């Protein structure tokens, strides 16, 4: 362990959030928005004649 990592390690307490994705969210909204993005990209690719 480097000196920098040793200085930072005690600051992170067990159970402290580090900014990652949360587990409690509207999963259906993520699903719908993901498929909407897929459809929009497919329409864009088709309109440009890349497919």
Secondary structure as GFF3:
##gff-version 3
##sequence-region A 1 51
A	DSSP	alpha_helix	3	9	.	.	.	ID=ss1
A	DSSP	alpha_helix	27	48	.	.	.	ID=ss2
###
